[in-house]
Amino acid sequence: MFKSFLRDESGAQVMEYALVIAVISILLAIALRPLVTDTDLSNVVDLVRTCLGGVTCG
């Protein structure tokens, strides 16, 4: 029974996707950390909203 459990790969794809999402989330948290610590979070949200609105970012 344990050997068949080890050979079963039906959930392996879900685990791979979960690991990829976890790694991307960690990288985003590391990359965006300076934005959040240097300014208030609402200022960051306003900047993103402005940039997505087509106005010059800065």
Secondary structure as UniProt FT lines:
FT   HELIX           2..7
FT   TURN            10..11
FT   HELIX           12..38
FT   HELIX           41..52
FT   TURN            53..54
//
